[in-house]
Every structure is written in structure tokens, then in C-alpha cells.
Amino acid sequence: MTTPDPLTSPPTSARPASNVIDDAPLTAFHRKLTMFCSGGPFLDGFALGVIGFALPQIADQWQLSGTWQGILAVAPLLGIPAVVGVGYLTDRLGRRIMYVADIAAITLLCIAQFFVTGPVELLVLRVLLGIAIGADYPIASSLLAEFAPRKSRAKLIGLQTIMWTAGNAAAYLVGAALLQLGPEAWRWILLSPAVIGALLAVLRIGTPESPRWLISKGRTDEALRVVQKVYGPDATLDGIGEESAPTRFQLVFQSPYLQRTIFVGTFWACSIAPVYAIYAFAPKLLEAFDLSGKGAVDIGSVLVGLFFLAGTILATLVADRWRRRTLLIWPFMIASAALLALGAFSDATAIVVVILFAVYALAIGGPTILQWIYPNEIFPTEIRATAFSIGLSVSRIGAIIGTFAVPVLLERTGISGTMIIVGVVSAVGAVSSLVMAPETNGRPLNEAAAPRGR
């Protein structure tokens, strides 16, 4: 008789020991914390979106080459690998300090962009801005995961991806409005995220430290005060299951966490690279399919964007009801099949092309929200933010490669070859998920993150 693998087998029928965090009802505290944590992705989508409105004016004033424009556009992604260091500091110093300090740093960097006098200054600031924005992901999501009830954990974390899209949409509205200020409008456009950042920094002040992190550092008295403040004077630390443990960076690359690190990096990169490529080049891709007229291309691009948003919303709504593996593997396979079909039938009618893109955009919603959920669930508190930041860095490297590869592939292999290659990348993520994805739905956070056999 074989022993079930605790990583991939579903939860047993035996109810885990209850505790005040995992089994708490969803309260106003959780909703407020979720809103404040969601501000980070909203700010990210906003700050990355407004550059599209500022860059043409900047290029005209500074006589920038196409290369310089491209570098400034992707500059925030270039700093993402440095986020690993911030994730490690978050595991060492705590969630609360970094939670406010990072948003304050984003605000100051946005203000500094207003005063730049040349492209080098702007490049440096946007790289630093990318580091600060990327750092908020592991900081805020780990804090949220460590307070979230297990029955609502996926929904609360999944909401973060929706807020990125909302921030990106808001950037289009604000950017278009600020362009009316004249030739120096680009300065106000780049400054505008600072308003959101300043407000968010103020709102985050007073957020309590994660009791799970406090316990992991041996500060149980402080942890008890936090849970009694949040959950009531009768709350205890019983059943939370955290243990005092040092934060060691190398633990992420040692058994049993090495396989989890490989899984997160692989599925995240393979799911996000095609998304970034399609977001960036939707008009060009649709034109390559010979859609008739610019109007048809624009409508198709808008529809694809709306379906991406709808996919993440639907996935978030069912995230706590479906098994994690179901939400990841089947949608991943459907999304990969849609991309491969676009390559195999590149001469299909316009309506078929748009439908296949829509199927892909809807299906990839499941893997997209799990990019945030899995790293927070399958790594223990002492390395949770570190592991998340590693997965994020690997994924953004994949996104950069995907974004730069699409125009090259279109030129060399045509639309058919491009979509087949992108589909194969997605399929690699689907297969790796089938082999390595754990099942964590309904499990207390400490149990989901526990090593095998623990």
C-alpha cells in the first residue's frame, strides 16, 4: 500500500486542528487589509500604464531614438531581479515595516520623475521604481496570506491580480486627461502615481505585524497581543502551528522546497510570458491574421483585454471552491490548446481568430491568479516572501523574453510559427503543473507549507 503524497493529494476528510486565524470568519479587518494590499498591484498597473502617454512627448523633447524609448518602457522590469533581496529582508525584518516603507519609496520615486532633465536620470529612477513596485508583491501578499481565513484565502489573494488590471485601465483615463496640459504634460503624468502612493502609505500605517511571522521569530508575546487585538481578547495562539525558525535564503533551494521553487518559477514564467506578449502586441498579432481594417483590429484588441479581465474575475470567484490543481491544470491546457490552434489555423476567419484569443484569455485566468496564491501557500513563513520574490523575478525574465521575442518571431516565422512557439511555451507550463502542482485548497496555511512527512 502506497503512502499518499501530501503535496499533490487532496485534503483528507479529517478536519485539521482549528485556530483563530485559519478558521476566523471574514471580517471588516480582512476586507480593509485586502483593500490596502490590493493598492500595490493597482499602483503597479497604473504606474506602468501611464508611461505610454508620457513617452511620445519625452521622445519629441529629448529627440530619443527608438532604442531609448524601448529601454525606458521596459525599465521597471529590468530591476525586478533585485526584488529577491527585498523579499529576503521582508522575511528577516518583518512584514509591517516593509509594508509602509516600500509604498513610501514608490511615492518618492514618482515625485523625483517630475524633475528629471535627461533620459539617463529617468532610466535610473524607473529601474528603482520597478524594484520598489515589484517588492510590494511579496510584502503585501505574504501579509495578507498570513491573516486570511483558509476558506477565503484564494479569493482575497486572487483579487490582487484584478486590481492590476483596474490600475492599468485607470492609467489610460488619467493619462489621456493630463495630456491636455501641454508639452510638459509628461511630467505630471509621471508624477500622478505619487498621489495614489501617498494615500496608500497613510492608509497602511497602523497595520499590525503578522502574528505568524512573530511566532516564527520567537516573539510569541507580541503575536498574542496582535491576535487578541484583531480577533478579540479571548483569542489564543493554539493550533496556529507556526514554529520558531531562522530565515535562511538557501532553504528555498534545498529539499523539500527546491521542487516547489522550480514549480513556481516554471509555471509562472510559462503562463505570464505569453500573456505579456499578447498584451503588448495584440494589435500587431491581430493584423497578422489579416483582420480587415484598423477598426476591426482595435475592437479585437479591446475584446481580448476584456476577456483577460473576465478570466481573472471568474477564476477569483471560484478559487476557494475548486481544487487548486483543477483551477490550474485544466485552464492551462485549454489556454495552450487555443494558442496552438491559432498557429495551426492561421488562415481562419476573423471571428474564429477572436474566439480563440478569447478562449485563451478566459482560460489563463486560473493560472494567473495562482501565480500569487501558490508561492504564499507552499512555503513556510520564514521564507515565504523570499520564495515569492524568486518566482516573481523568474516570471518577469520570461515576460521580458516573451515581449522582445514576438516581433522577431513574427518577422522570421510568421504568425503561424509565432503562435505555435508561444503555445508550446504555455504547454510546458501546463505539463510541469500536472507533474508538480500541489493541492492546498482548504488546508491551514502551516499545513499547506509543511515539508513532506511533517
N, C-alpha and C positions, 0 to 999 in steps of 0.2 A: 504494500500500500504506500503510495507516494504522499509526501507532505506538501500541502498547498503552498505556493509561493506568495508570501504576504505582499509582494509588490504588485502582482497582476491579478490575484484572485479577489473576488468581491468580498465585501464585509460579511462576516459571519452573522448568524441570527442572534447570537448572544449580544446583549446590549453592553457597550463599554461603560466603565465607571463614569458617572455623571460628574460634572464640575461646573463651577459658577460661570466660566467663560464659554465653553463649548455648548452648554445647554441653556444659556440665557435666552429670554425672549428678545425679539428685535425691538430696541427702544429708541427714544429720541437721541440718546448719546451715540448709538450706532449710525443713525441717519446723518447726524451732524458730522461725525468723523468721516463717513463716506463722502459727504459733500466736500469737506475740506481736502481730503486726499485726492478727490477727483479734480480739484482745481489744478493740480500739477499737469496731468495729461491735457486738460483744456488749454492751459497756458502754453504747453509744448505745441499743440496743433495750431494755436494762434500765432505764436512767435515764428514758427516755420512757414506758416501760410502768408504772412504779411510781406515777406521778402520778395515775393513775386510781384507785388505792386511797387516796391521801392527800387528794385534792381534796374528797371529801364531808365528811371531818372538818374540814378547813380552812374550808370554806364554812359549816359549822354554827357553828364557834367565832368566826369573824370576820364572820358574817352577810353573806356575799358575794352579790352579785347574779349572775344568770346570765351577764351580760356579763363580769364579773370572772372568773368560773370559766372561761369560754371563752378569755379572754386568757391566763390562767395556763396553760391546757392547751396552747395553741399557741405560748407564749412562746419555747421553744427554736428554733422555725422562724423567728421574727422576726429573729433575729440572724445567720441564715445568709449574707445578702449580705456581711457583714463578713469572712466566711471567705476571700474573694478576697484580701484583704490578707495573711492568714496564708499562703495558698498562694504568694503572691509572695515573702514573707520566706523561705519554705522553699526556694525556688529561689535566693535570694540568699545565705542563711546556711548552708544545708545541711540534709540530712535528719536527721542524728543528733541535733543539738541540739534541734530542734523535736520530735523523736520522743519524747523523755523529758519535756521541759518542758511539752508540751501535756497529757499524761496527768496530770502533777503539778498543773496548773491545774484540770483537771476534778475531781480529788480534793479540792482545797481549796475549790472552789465548792460541792461536795456537802456538805462539812463545815459551811460557812457557812450552808447552808439550815436546819440544825438550830437555829440561834439567831435566826431571823427573828422579828420582832414584828408585822409587818403585811404587807398584800398588795403594797405598792409595793416593799419590800425584796425580797420573794420574786420579784416580776416582774423586777427588775434582775438578780438572781442567775440566774434561769432563762434570760434572754436571753444573758447572758455564758456560761452553761453550753452553750447551743445553739451559740454561736460556737466554744467550745473543742472540743465533740464533733464538730461539722462539720469543724473544722480537721484533726482526726486522719485524716479520709478521704484527702485529698491527700497528707498527710505519710507515712502508713504505706503506702498503696498505691503511691506512686511509689518508695519504698524497696524494697518487695517486687518490683515490676516490674523494677527495675534490677539485682536479684540473680537473678531467676528464670530457669531454663533455658527456651529458647523452646518446647521440646516439652511443658513443664508450666506455662507462664506463665498460660494462661487458667484452668486448674484451680485454681491457687494463688490467683489474684486473685478468681475466682468464689466461692471459699469464704467470702470476706468477707460476701457477701450472706446466706448461710446462717446465719452467726453472728449477724447482726442479729436474725433470727427466733428463734434459740435464746435470745438475751438477753431478747427480749420475752416469751418463754414463761417464762423463769426469774423475770421480774418478777412474773408472776401468782402463782407459788408463794411467793416471798418476801413479796410484798405481803400476800397472804392470811394468812400466818403471823404477820407483825408486827402486823396489825390486832388481834390478841388482847391487845396490850399496853395497851389502854385508850384514853381520849380524846386522849392525847398521842402515840399511835402514829404519827401522820403525820410527826412529826419524825424518828423512827427510820427510817421508810420512805424519806424523802428523803435521809437520811444513808447508807442502805445501799449505794448505788453507790460511795461512797468506799472501801469495803473492797476492791472489785474494782479500783478505780483505783489505790489504793496498792500492791496486789500487782503490778499490771501495770507500774507505774512502776519498781519494783525489778527486775522481770524484764527490762525493756528496757535497763537500764543495762549498758553494755559492748557494745552492738550496734555493729558497725563502720559507718563512713560509707560511702555508696555510692561505689564506685570510678568509676562513670560520671560522677557529679556532680563528683568531684575532678578528673577529666580535663577536664571542661567548664570548670573554673575554672583550668586550667593547673597543677594540683598533681599532676603525674604521679608524682613520687617517692612521695607518700603513697598514691596509687592503687595503685602497685605493691606497697607494703607490705601493703595490705589484701588484694589478690588472692592474694598469697603466704601470708598468714595463713589465708585462707578455703579456698583451693584447693591449697595446697602450695607448697614452696619453689621448684619449677621453673616456676610459673605466670608468664606474661608478659602484657603489655597488647596483644600483637599481635592484630589483627583485630577488636578491640572496636569500632572505628570512630567513637568519640567525638572531637569536636574542641573546642578551647578557644573558648568563645563567651560573650559577656556576657548577662545576664538583662535583657531589655527587655520591660516589660509590654505595650507597644503591638504587639509582634511577634504576639501572639495575634490581633490584629485586622487584620493585614496579609497580603497574598498571600505564600505559598500557604496560610497557616494560617487565614485568615478563613473559608473554606468549611468547614474542619474544625470550627471553633468553632461555626458555625451548625448544622452537622450534629449535633454532640454536644448542644448546647442544645436543639435541636428534638426529636430522638428521645428524649432523656432526659426532657424535660418531658411529652411526649405519652404516654410509656409509664408514667411514675410518677404522673401526676395521676389517672387512673382507678383505679390500684391503691390510692392513699391514700384516695380517695373510697369505694371498695368496702370497704376495711378498716374505715374509720370508721363506715360506715353499712350494713354488711351486714345486721344485723337489720332496720333500717328498710326497706331495699330489698326484702328477702325478704317482709316483712309487706305491702308494697305489691303484691306478686304474689299476695296472698291465700292464702299458705300457711296451712294450718289449724292454729291453736293455737300458743301460745308455745313449746311443746316442739319442734314442727317447725321453727320459726324458729331456735331455739337450735342444734338439730342441724345445720340447714343452714349456719348461720354457722361452726360448728366445722369442718364439711366443707370449706367454701370456704377457710378458713385453712390446713387441712391440705394442700389441693391447691396453694395458693400455695407452701408449703414444698416439696412434692414437685416442683413445676415447677422451682424453682431448683436442687434437688439433681440432677434429671435433666439439666438444662442444663449444670451444672458437670461432670458425668461425661462428657459428650460434647464439651465445649468445645474440647479440643485435637485432636479427631478430625474435627470438622466445620469447613467453611469458615466464617469469621465472618459473611459475608453470608447464608449459608444459615441459620445459627443465629439471625440477627436478623430477616430479612425474612419468611420463611415463618411462623414462630410469631407475628410481629407481625400479619400478615394474618389468621391463624386467630383470634387473640385479638380483633381488630377485628370480624371477622365474627360471632363469638359475642355480642359486645355489641350489635351491630346486630340480630341475631336476637332477642335478649331484648327489644329495643324493638319490633320488628315483630310478635312473637308474645307480647305481654304477657299474653294470656289463656290461655297454655299451662298444662298440668298441672304440679303441684308437682315431679314427677320430672324433667320436661323443663327446668324452670327451674333446678333444682340441677345438672343435667347441663351446661347451657350455662354456668353460672357456673364449674363445674369445668373445662370445656374452656378457658375464658378463663384461669383461674388456672394451669393447667398450661402453656398456650402462652406466657404472658407471662414465664415463667421465663427463656427465652432472651434477650429484650431486657433483662430485669432484671439479669442478671449482666454483660451487655455494657456497661451503664451505667458499670461500674467498669473494664472491660477496655479499651474503645476510647480513652478520654482518656489512658490511660497508654501506649498503643502508637503513637498517631498524632501525638504532639507530642514535640519533642526535649527532651533532658534539661534544658536551660537554662530552659524554660518549662513543663515537664511538670506540676508541682504548681499553677502558676498557671492553666493551661488546665483542669485537673480541677476546681479550686475555682470557676471561672466556670460550668462545666457544672452543678456541684452547686447553685450559687446559683440558676441559671435553673430547674433542676428543682424546687427547693423552692418557688419562687414559683408554679410550676404546681401543686404539691401543695397549697399554701395555697388557691389559687383553686378547685381541684377540691373540696377539703374543704368550703369555705364554699358553693360553688355547688350541691352536691347537694340539701340541704334546700330551697333556694329553687326549684330546678328541679322537685323533687317536688311542691311546692305549686302551681307555676304551670303546669307542662306535664304532670304526672302521670308515672307510671312509664314509659310508652311513650316519651314525648318525652325524658325524662331519659336513658334508656339509648341512644336514638338519638344524642343530642348527645355523650354520653360515647364512644360508638362512633366517631363522626366524628372526635373528637379523637385517638383511637387510630389511626384510618386515616390521618390527616395524618402521624403519626409513621412509619407503615409506608411511605407513599409517599415521604417525604423520605429514608428509609433506602434504598429502592430506587434513588433517584437519586444519593445522595451517599455511601452507606456504602463504606468502603474494605475491601480484603481484606488481612489482616495475618497470617493463620494460618501458622505455620511460619517466619516471617521473623525474622531477628535484630532486636533492638529498634531499633538505629540505622537499619536499612534501612526498617522499618515507619514510622518517624518522619521519614524523609528527605523534603525537598521534591521535587516532581515534577522529573524530569530529573536529579536528583542521584545 
